[in-house]
Amino acid sequence: MTNVSEPPGDYPRRILVAVTGLSPQIVTETLYALAIAAEGTPFVPTEIHLITTRSGAEKARLALLSDDPGWFHQLCHDYELPPIRFGADTIHVLRDGNGDALDDIRSPDDNRHAADGITELVRDFTADPDCALHVSIAGGRKTMGFFLGYALSLYGRPQDRLSHVLISEPFEASGGFYYPTPFSRVLELPGGRLVDTANALVTLAELPFVSLRHGLPEALLTGHASYNQTVEAARLALAPPELQLDLAARRVRAAGKVFALPPAELALLSVFARRALRGESPLPAPPKELPDVEWKQRYLVELRWIDGLLGERDDTERALKRGMDGSYFSTHLSKLRKILQRELGPAAAPYLISDGGTRPRRYRLDLRPGAIWYGPINARAGQSVTSTAHSAWEAAPDTAHSS
């Protein structure tokens, strides 16, 4: 695996991704800026991927990949570039909900499907740790460039880059300009003016972006999710943490996501949630091999609020007859941590039970009281059906000491 401290140009797989409409020269202009005119280490792609519409794909094929004029092949020949994978299979045509190629992006539905298609490609590329991605947003409709840039912000890594190519006047307005040639080539502009393409200047404006990748759950990094779902997950991960516990339904809502917890882990989370809600001090774990009656009492209080346990609760009470020991505590604390991390990814951090980081270990849920509440959860909407933060659940009895 390549080290992320290495320059993007040193990665074994280097991908240039661009969006285009009816100006396929964005590809050759950006390739020239990266591989030929770059300051510092050049970025010579090993493959180029183009995201476009049906008409944009046809124009790119004819202008860039044909035998004549074949501007992509001509650039590679003129500057003796190594083989670069770029062909019909790397031109990605955006599609509508029926799977038909889009001719343009005009309606809200078109925008949504374009966003989903662009997001899916960027997610796939960034899943490869040996790949460095360079994204150009210079071509296509503004919405296409926005979606591509935002997708990189959602999934981008330290080795990935975002840019916009700049072309000097008067070449910027010429449909016949594709890159500065290493020899004199006369180009006629609209109005009859003649210019030499060898005199053109092409520069790359690199655009810094904030990566939100660290806030996305693992399921969104490795699975399939729409643009809107991914944006919502990132938004919730960056929002102030809030925890809702629905003990009756064995569910919690954390980082905006509703999911189930097994009774043993839910009861343990509730012990610490209720203490945080009341502003009480952290707790030491039960002794490793000495059953702790107070821990047993505070734990069983929470367990008894959970519906439908029947024999499960009886089994737990028998197992804790003499008290809760450190082994039982650490086993279920570890299971709780794994479930939260699986469900929430990096966004789980505020909801994990902290041991304080120093000895003696004292455990707590480090959430402010106003960020915790108990009550029924509307699973479909992912929201509480009540808006009262401090419900009657806060007043649940605690037969154990609060020290």
C-alpha positions in Angstrom: 0.0 0.0 0.0 1.3 3.4 -0.9 2.0 5.9 1.8 -0.3 8.9 1.8 2.7 11.2 2.4 4.0 10.5 -1.1 3.2 13.0 -3.9 0.1 12.1 -5.9 2.3 11.7 -9.0 4.1 8.8 -7.3 1.1 6.6 -6.8 0.9 3.5 -9.0 -2.6 4.2 -10.1 -3.2 7.8 -11.1 -6.7 8.8 -12.3 -7.8 12.1 -14.0 -11.5 12.6 -13.7 -13.2 15.4 -15.6 -16.8 16.5 -16.4 -17.5 17.8 -19.9 -20.4 18.9 -22.0 -19.7 20.0 -25.5 -16.1 21.1 -24.9 -14.0 17.9 -24.8 -10.8 20.0 -25.0 -11.0 20.2 -21.2 -9.4 16.7 -21.1 -6.4 17.6 -23.2 -5.9 21.0 -21.6 -6.0 19.5 -18.1 -3.7 16.6 -19.1 -1.2 19.1 -20.6 -1.3 21.2 -17.4 -0.8 18.2 -15.2 1.8 16.2 -17.2 3.7 18.8 -19.2 3.4 22.2 -17.6 3.2 21.2 -14.0 5.3 23.0 -11.4 7.1 20.4 -9.3 6.3 16.7 -9.7 4.2 16.1 -12.8 1.0 14.1 -12.5 0.9 11.7 -15.5 -2.4 9.8 -15.3 -2.4 6.1 -15.8 -6.1 6.4 -16.8 -8.6 9.1 -17.7 -12.3 9.0 -16.9 -14.8 11.4 -18.4 -18.2 12.0 -17.0 -20.6 13.5 -19.6 -24.0 13.4 -21.4 -24.8 11.3 -24.5 -24.0 14.2 -26.9 -20.9 15.0 -24.9 -19.7 11.4 -25.1 -20.1 11.4 -28.9 -18.2 14.7 -29.3 -15.4 13.5 -27.0 -15.1 10.3 -29.0 -14.9 12.1 -32.3 -12.6 14.9 -31.2 -10.3 13.1 -28.8 -10.2 9.4 -29.7 -10.7 9.2 -33.5 -7.9 8.7 -36.0 -8.4 12.2 -37.2 -8.2 14.7 -35.5 -7.7 12.4 -32.4 -6.4 15.3 -30.2 -5.8 13.0 -27.2 -3.6 10.6 -29.2 -1.9 13.6 -30.8 -1.0 15.2 -27.5 0.4 11.9 -26.2 2.5 11.6 -29.4 3.7 15.2 -29.4 4.9 15.0 -25.8 5.9 11.4 -25.7 3.7 10.5 -22.8 3.5 6.9 -21.6 0.4 4.8 -22.3 -2.7 6.2 -20.7 -5.9 4.2 -20.5 -8.6 6.3 -22.1 -11.3 5.0 -24.4 -15.0 4.4 -24.9 -15.0 2.3 -21.7 -13.8 5.2 -19.6 -16.3 7.7 -20.9 -19.2 7.5 -18.4 -22.6 8.7 -19.7 -24.9 9.9 -17.0 -28.3 8.1 -17.0 -31.8 8.8 -15.8 -34.0 6.7 -13.5 -34.8 4.3 -16.4 -31.2 3.7 -17.2 -31.4 5.8 -20.4 -28.5 8.1 -21.3 -29.1 11.8 -20.5 -28.9 14.3 -23.3 -28.7 17.2 -20.9 -29.2 18.0 -17.3 -32.2 20.3 -17.0 -34.8 18.9 -14.5 -34.6 18.2 -10.8 -34.7 14.5 -11.6 -31.8 14.9 -14.0 -29.8 16.7 -11.4 -30.5 14.0 -8.8 -29.5 11.1 -11.1 -26.4 13.0 -12.2 -25.4 13.6 -8.6 -25.8 9.9 -7.8 -23.8 8.8 -10.8 -21.0 11.1 -10.1 -20.9 10.2 -6.4 -20.8 6.5 -7.2 -17.8 6.9 -9.5 -15.8 9.0 -7.0 -16.6 6.6 -4.2 -15.4 3.7 -6.2 -12.1 5.4 -7.2 -11.3 6.5 -3.7 -11.9 3.0 -2.3 -8.5 2.1 -3.8 -5.7 3.1 -1.4 -3.1 2.8 -4.2 -4.9 5.3 -6.3 -4.4 9.1 -6.4 -7.3 11.0 -7.9 -7.2 14.4 -9.7 -10.6 15.9 -10.3 -11.1 18.7 -12.8 -14.4 20.7 -12.6 -13.6 23.0 -15.6 -16.1 21.5 -18.1 -19.7 20.6 -18.3 -22.7 22.3 -16.8 -22.1 24.1 -13.5 -24.2 21.6 -11.6 -22.0 18.8 -12.9 -18.8 20.5 -11.7 -20.4 21.2 -8.4 -21.5 17.6 -7.9 -18.0 16.3 -8.8 -16.3 18.8 -6.5 -18.6 18.0 -3.7 -18.3 14.3 -4.2 -14.5 14.7 -3.8 -15.1 16.7 -0.6 -17.2 13.8 0.7 -14.8 11.0 -0.2 -11.5 12.6 -1.0 -8.2 11.6 0.8 -4.9 13.4 1.4 -3.5 12.3 -2.0 -6.5 13.5 -4.0 -6.6 16.9 -5.7 -9.3 19.3 -7.2 -8.6 21.8 -9.9 -9.8 24.1 -12.6 -7.8 24.7 -15.8 -7.2 28.3 -17.0 -6.5 29.1 -20.7 -4.9 32.4 -21.9 -6.7 34.7 -24.3 -7.7 34.5 -27.1 -7.5 30.6 -27.0 -10.0 30.3 -24.2 -12.9 31.1 -26.6 -11.7 29.0 -29.4 -13.4 25.6 -30.1 -10.4 24.5 -32.1 -7.8 24.8 -29.4 -6.9 21.7 -27.5 -3.5 22.2 -26.0 -0.3 24.3 -26.6 1.7 22.4 -29.3 5.4 22.0 -29.0 5.7 23.4 -32.6 4.1 26.2 -34.5 0.5 25.5 -35.4 -1.7 28.2 -36.9 -5.3 28.4 -35.7 -8.0 30.6 -37.2 -10.3 32.2 -34.6 -13.8 33.4 -35.3 -13.6 36.7 -37.2 -10.6 35.5 -39.2 -7.8 36.3 -36.6 -4.8 33.9 -36.8 -2.9 32.7 -33.7 -0.2 30.2 -33.0 -1.1 27.5 -30.5 2.5 27.2 -29.5 2.1 30.6 -27.7 -0.9 29.5 -25.6 -0.6 29.4 -21.8 -2.4 26.7 -19.9 -2.3 26.8 -16.1 -4.0 24.8 -13.4 -5.7 26.5 -10.4 -5.7 24.0 -7.6 -8.8 24.3 -5.4 -8.3 23.3 -1.7 -11.2 21.2 -0.3 -12.3 20.0 3.1 -12.5 16.2 3.3 -15.6 14.9 5.1 -14.6 11.3 4.6 -13.7 10.8 8.3 -17.3 11.5 9.3 -18.9 8.9 7.0 -20.0 5.5 8.3 -18.1 2.6 6.9 -21.3 1.4 5.1 -21.3 4.5 3.0 -17.6 4.2 2.1 -17.9 0.6 0.9 -21.5 0.3 -0.1 -24.0 2.1 -2.3 -25.7 5.3 -1.3 -27.2 8.2 -3.1 -25.7 11.6 -3.2 -28.4 12.9 -0.8 -27.9 10.0 1.6 -24.1 10.6 1.7 -24.5 14.4 2.2 -27.0 13.8 5.0 -24.7 11.3 6.7 -21.8 13.9 6.6 -24.1 16.6 7.9 -25.2 14.5 10.8 -21.7 13.5 11.6 -20.7 17.1 11.9 -23.7 18.2 13.8 -23.7 18.4 17.7 -24.1 14.9 19.1 -27.5 13.9 20.4 -28.6 10.6 21.9 -32.1 9.3 22.2 -32.9 6.0 24.0 -36.1 4.1 23.4 -35.8 1.4 26.0 -39.2 -0.1 25.3 -38.4 -0.6 21.6 -34.7 -1.5 22.2 -33.6 1.3 19.9 -31.4 4.4 20.0 -31.0 7.4 17.8 -27.4 8.7 17.6 -25.8 10.9 15.0 -29.2 11.0 13.4 -29.3 7.3 12.8 -31.8 4.9 14.4 -30.7 1.4 15.2 -31.3 -1.5 17.6 -29.2 -2.5 20.5 -29.2 -5.9 22.3 -30.8 -5.5 25.8 -27.5 -6.1 27.7 -25.7 -3.4 25.8 -28.6 -1.0 25.8 -29.0 -1.3 29.5 -25.3 -0.6 30.0 -25.5 2.5 27.7 -28.5 3.7 29.6 -26.6 3.5 32.9 -24.2 6.1 31.6 -26.7 8.1 29.6 -28.9 8.6 32.7 -25.9 9.7 34.8 -24.8 12.2 32.1 -28.4 13.4 31.9 -28.3 14.1 35.6 -24.9 15.6 35.6 -23.5 12.9 37.9 -19.8 12.0 38.3 -18.0 9.2 36.4 -18.0 5.6 37.7 -15.2 3.1 38.3 -15.7 -0.3 36.7 -16.7 -3.2 39.0 -13.7 -5.0 40.5 -12.2 -7.6 38.2 -13.0 -10.7 40.2 -15.1 -9.3 43.0 -18.9 -9.0 42.3 -20.2 -5.5 42.9 -23.7 -5.3 44.3 -24.2 -1.6 43.6 -23.2 -2.1 39.9 -25.7 -5.0 39.7 -28.5 -2.8 41.1 -28.0 0.2 38.8 -27.7 -2.1 35.8 -30.8 -4.2 36.6 -32.8 -1.0 37.0 -32.2 -0.1 33.4 -32.7 -3.7 32.2 -36.1 -3.8 33.8 -37.2 -0.9 31.6 -36.6 -2.9 28.5 -39.7 -4.6 27.2 -40.1 -8.3 26.3 -37.1 -9.7 28.1 -39.0 -12.4 30.0 -36.6 -15.3 30.5 -33.6 -13.2 29.3 -33.9 -10.9 32.3 -34.3 -13.9 34.7 -31.1 -15.4 33.2 -29.2 -12.1 33.7 -30.4 -11.7 37.3 -29.2 -15.2 38.1 -25.9 -14.5 36.4 -25.5 -11.3 38.5 -26.9 -12.9 41.7 -23.9 -12.0 43.8 -23.2 -8.8 41.8 -21.5 -7.6 38.6 -17.8 -8.2 38.2 -15.3 -6.6 35.9 -15.4 -9.4 33.3 -19.1 -9.0 32.7 -18.7 -5.2 32.6 -15.8 -5.2 30.1 -17.4 -7.9 27.9 -20.6 -5.9 27.3 -18.8 -2.5 27.2 -16.6 -4.0 24.3 -19.7 -5.3 22.5 -21.4 -1.9 22.9 -18.4 -0.1 21.4 -18.2 -2.5 18.4 -21.9 -2.0 17.6 -21.7 1.8 17.8 -18.6 1.9 15.6 -20.2 -0.4 13.1 -23.4 1.6 12.9 -21.9 5.1 13.1 -18.3 4.8 11.8 -16.2 7.7 12.9 -19.3 9.6 14.1 -19.5 7.1 17.0 -16.8 8.8 19.0 -19.1 11.1 21.1 -21.3 8.1 22.0 -18.6 5.8 23.2 -18.2 5.2 27.0 -14.9 6.9 27.9 -12.6 5.6 30.6 -11.0 9.0 31.2 -7.7 8.1 29.7 -5.8 8.0 33.0 -5.6 5.7 36.0 -7.7 5.0 38.0 -10.1 4.5 35.2 -13.5 6.1 35.7 -16.1 5.7 33.1 -18.6 8.2 31.7 -20.7 9.2 28.6 -19.2 12.6 27.7 -22.4 14.2 26.5 -24.1 17.3 27.8 -27.4 16.8 29.6 -29.3 18.6 26.9 -28.1 16.2 24.3 -29.7 13.1 25.9 -33.3 12.2 26.2 -35.6 9.1 26.6 -38.8 8.4 24.7 -40.4 6.7 21.7 -38.5 6.9 18.4 -40.3 7.2 15.1 -38.1 4.7 13.2 -39.2 5.7 9.7 -38.4 9.3 10.1 -35.5 8.8 12.5 -37.0 11.3 14.8 -38.7 11.3 18.2 -42.4 11.5 18.2 -42.1 13.8 21.3 -39.9 16.9 21.5 -39.4 17.0 25.3 -35.7 16.5 26.0 -36.2 15.7 29.7 -39.0 13.2 29.8 -40.4 11.1 32.6 -37.6 8.6 31.8 -35.1 11.0 33.5 -37.0 10.3 36.8 -36.5 6.6 36.6 -35.4 5.2 40.0 -31.8 4.4 40.6 -31.4 2.2 43.6 -27.5 2.3 43.4 -25.4 5.1 44.9 -24.5 7.9 42.4 -20.8 8.1 43.4 
